[in-house]
């Protein structure tokens, strides 16, 4: 997974600042940005997982309906194509 390094650029900024509250504020910003990034990544993964689960439920429902329809059609002696299960998914 790709990561963003906030520390190195902000360390250069902190090094260029002299005294007062500025270096501490810049270091605090580094932590805030990293925390925000971690929250965003966690939310993105959660959204991916929920979307994948929803898509799989839709496919499973479609597959179930297709099998039921094939069974009903076959009961009347009609030939229907074989039904193959499908799954959505993959890494984010």
N, C-alpha and C positions, 0 to 999 in steps of 0.2 A: 504494500500500500504506500502510495506517495505521501510524503509529509512536508509540511512547510516549516522551515526553521526561522522562527522569529528572534531567537536568541542572538545569533551572530550579527545581524544588522543593527539590532537595538544595543548590543554591547558596544558597537562602534559609536553610536549616538551618545550613550552614557559616558564613554571615554572622552568625548569631545566637550561634554558639559562640565562646568566648574561649579562646585559648591551648591548651596541652596537646596531647594526641593526638586530641581530638575532631574538629577540622576535617579533619585528614588521614584519619581513619577514615571520615567521611561522604563525602569525595571518593573514597576507595577503594571504598565501597559503590556509588557511582554507576557506577564502572567495572565492578564485578562484576555489577550488575543489567543493564547494557547488554550485557555479554558473554553472560550467561545468556539474555537476550532474543534475541540474534543466533543463538545455538545452537538455541533453541526454534524460531525461524522457519525456520532451515535444515532442521531435522528435520521440521517440519510440511510444508514444500514437498517434501522427499524422500518422505515418506509419501504425499502426494497423488500424486506422479508414479508411485510404485510401485503404488498402488491403481488409478490410471487405466490403467497398462500391463496389470495383471492383468485388469481388466474388459474391456479391448480384446481380450486373448487369449481370454477366455471367449466374447465375442461372435464373434470370428473362428472359433473352433472350432465354435460353434453354427451359424454360416453355412456352414462347410465340410460339416458333417454334414447340414444341410438340403439343400444342393446335391447331395450324394451320394445322399441319400434320394430327391430329386426325379428324379435321373438314373436310378436303379434303377426307380422307379415308372414313369417315362416309357418305359423299355425294355419294359415290359409293356403299353404303350398306354394308360395312364391319364393323364388331364389333371390337372395340379397347378398351383396358383397360382404366379405369378412370385415369385422370391425377391429381396428387396432387401437390400443390405448395410447394416449398422448400425454406428455407431461411438459410443463413449462419449467424454465429455470436455468440456473447457471450462476457463476460467480458475479459479484458486483464489479 
